[in-house]
Amino acid sequence: MNRIINQIDIAMSRKKAELVLKNASIINVFTQTIENKDIAIDEDTIVGVGNYQGTCEIDCSGLFVSPGFIDSHVHIESSMVTPEIFSSLVIKRGVTTIIADPHEIANVLGETGIEFMIENSKNGEIDTFFMLPSCVPSVDFEDNGAVLKAQNLEKLIDNPKVLGLGEVMDVNAVISGKEEMIEKIAMIMKYGKIIDGHCPKVKDKELDAYLCGNIKTDHECDDYKEALEKISKGMYVMLREGSAAKDLKKLLPAVNNKNYSRFVFCTDDRHIEDLINEGSIDNCIRIAIKEGMEPIKAYTIASFNAANCYNLRDRGAIAPGMKADLVVFEDLKKLNIKNVIKNGKVCNDKNTFERVQGKRSINVDYVKEDLFSIPGKGEFVNVIRVQPGSLVTKNEKRKVKIKNGVVEGIEEVQEVINKIAVIERHTNSGRHSVGFIEGLCLKNAAIAQTIAHDSHNIIVIGDNDKDMEVAVNSIIHNNGGIAFVSNGDLLEFLSLPIGGLITSENPLVVLDKITKLNILTRKFGIKKEIDPFLTLGFMALPVMPDIKITTKGLFDYYNFKFIDLFVDNN
């Protein structure tokens, strides 16, 4: 009660505020205008917007102030650092709140992984909320490290950091009324919490059936027409700009004055070098404005819309009673950040982080070169073709060269087509599959990693079997990470000891390693418009179109079935 009275006194100017931002050009998300006023702050709360004096005052003449940015859907694991370190990276970019889905680490470590992410996030400066992973595994035939049912998730549902159920990727399980999935949805609905979606190219009756599961959002729209249909049926559409999936520009034509309140920004999967060099939600804002969006709308989508979507009623706007999460910056279009204020305090660089040592999560025997040999069983094969800037792949038919009964390579193509393999790493089952991938063009080298959404088995590409063997065995020996091998030599390795996905190492050290790995990929042929490691990681995700590869073989998304590597050309 005393706090309320104190804040009323400050609002009435009977007392000075702790902190006042003077002469600020304030972005008003309610009126879509810019107002020149002071912002009075007490503890972590805005108490007045007008003319105020403070014990501490910051002159914001010539500067804009926006509500803190909210990333509406992000997998922290894709940055390859812990939640605490992730927080230190994105707060510099004006992000004060994120909605994280820890389904990557949950697919490896189950409930233990989720609990680690929640606890470690408490060390961070930003507010990290979580959506409980809905699809662990992503589909029931996957070889992953854990299974989470409704009863497992319900143990965590009362945690104040948990907002609901993460992206429901198994669309087929929803529209066919599969019991295990419906139990999860019903459990979340019972607690009145939110459900995120993941439904690429789902439309018409299938979309209606999917939405009967009380699913609220989607971040997988392939074009603006798909976004408009989903908006028309009550969904929030996420304008995603990640490292591999860059959908923002192609979805912007869907946004207009009548429907902009139904859009939010997200990064989904973003590598550490992109977070440091380009940014997070601030990057989304800049791109949207550059592409013609009215600036105030861009800042509103980045804050107020996301807060509304996730029922975070205490943030997302600059108004009395709201959380004092603010971004102070120059230039409305270029967004040059000067200060970030979180919970009423000016943020400073954080340089120390909790050291975490992960338990061994690689349970597989060392491999031999002949594992990657493909017996010749026909003239033509299905090939995964990568598309720059997209997680959607295409299925191509290519003619193979066969020598001594073994596939030697692909005939009559202009570029290198690599082998790709996925090796089960959680139970040492020995399951693996080998195929071909087009569009990466890696030459005289191999890349292996334990990042392979969402089951996170070992995935490897290369143009020769020996380098693939060495790369995979380097991963096994070092308990997870990313390996780059050429001519049998390990040229670079990034250790990811926590679930084979993340590290608590200093972010500048991680950045240095990943920068060196990226330079190597370009030197050995990977196209500059492709993020090699995120792209490779998504080649094992069967809930994305058109064709992917798992430990059990090639999977056709549209027909929802496994297909043979060899195919009739008729």
Salt bridges, closest charged atoms under 4 A:
ASP9 OD1 - ARG14 NE 2.98
GLU35 OE1 - LYS37 NZ 3.82
ASP38 OD2 - LYS22 NZ 2.95
GLU43 OE1 - ARG3 NE 3.36
ASP44 OD1 - ARG3 NH2 2.45
GLU84 OE2 - LYS350 NZ 2.89
ASP101 OD2 - HIS103 ND1 3.36
GLU104 OE2 - HIS75 ND1 4.00
GLU104 OE2 - HIS103 NE2 3.08
GLU104 OE2 - HIS453 ND1 2.88
GLU104 OE1 - HIS456 NE2 2.56
GLU111 OE2 - LYS155 NZ 3.69
GLU119 OE2 - LYS122 NZ 2.87
ASP127 OD2 - ARG315 NH1 2.74
ASP127 OD2 - LYS342 NZ 2.82
ASP140 OD2 - LYS178 NZ 2.49
ASP143 OD2 - ARG431 NE 2.75
GLU154 OE2 - LYS190 NZ 2.96
GLU167 OE2 - HIS73 NE2 3.08
GLU167 OE2 - HIS75 NE2 2.81
GLU167 OE2 - HIS103 ND1 3.95
GLU167 OE1 - HIS198 ND1 2.63
GLU167 OE1 - HIS219 NE2 3.10
GLU180 OE2 - LYS149 NZ 2.73
ASP208 OD1 - LYS233 NZ 2.57
ASP218 OD2 - LYS230 NZ 2.83
GLU220 OE2 - HIS198 ND1 3.51
GLU220 OE2 - HIS219 NE2 3.37
GLU220 OE1 - ARG240 NH2 2.92
ASP222 OD2 - LYS201 NZ 3.98
ASP222 OD1 - LYS250 NZ 3.44
GLU226 OE2 - LYS230 NZ 2.65
GLU229 OE2 - LYS233 NZ 3.76
ASP247 OD2 - ARG240 NH2 2.71
ASP247 OD1 - LYS250 NZ 3.44
ASP268 OD1 - HIS73 NE2 3.10
ASP268 OD1 - HIS75 NE2 3.24
ASP268 OD2 - HIS219 NE2 3.75
ASP268 OD2 - ARG240 NH1 2.73
GLU273 OE2 - HIS271 ND1 3.48
GLU278 OE1 - ARG270 NH2 2.89
ASP282 OD2 - ARG93 NH1 3.16
ASP282 OD2 - ARG286 NH1 3.08
GLU294 OE1 - LYS297 NZ 3.01
ASP314 OD1 - ARG315 NE 2.89
ASP325 OD2 - LYS342 NZ 2.88
GLU379 OE2 - LYS399 NZ 3.72
GLU396 OE2 - ARG385 NE 2.54
GLU415 OE1 - LYS527 NZ 3.30
GLU438 OE2 - ARG398 NH2 2.80
ASP454 OD1 - HIS103 NE2 3.19
ASP454 OD1 - HIS453 ND1 3.66
ASP465 OD1 - LYS419 NZ 3.01
GLU469 OE2 - LYS466 NZ 3.35
GLU492 OE2 - LYS513 NZ 2.91
GLU505 OE2 - ARG355 NH1 3.37
ASP512 OD2 - LYS516 NZ 3.25
ASP531 OD2 - HIS271 ND1 3.62
ASP546 OD2 - LYS394 NZ 3.87
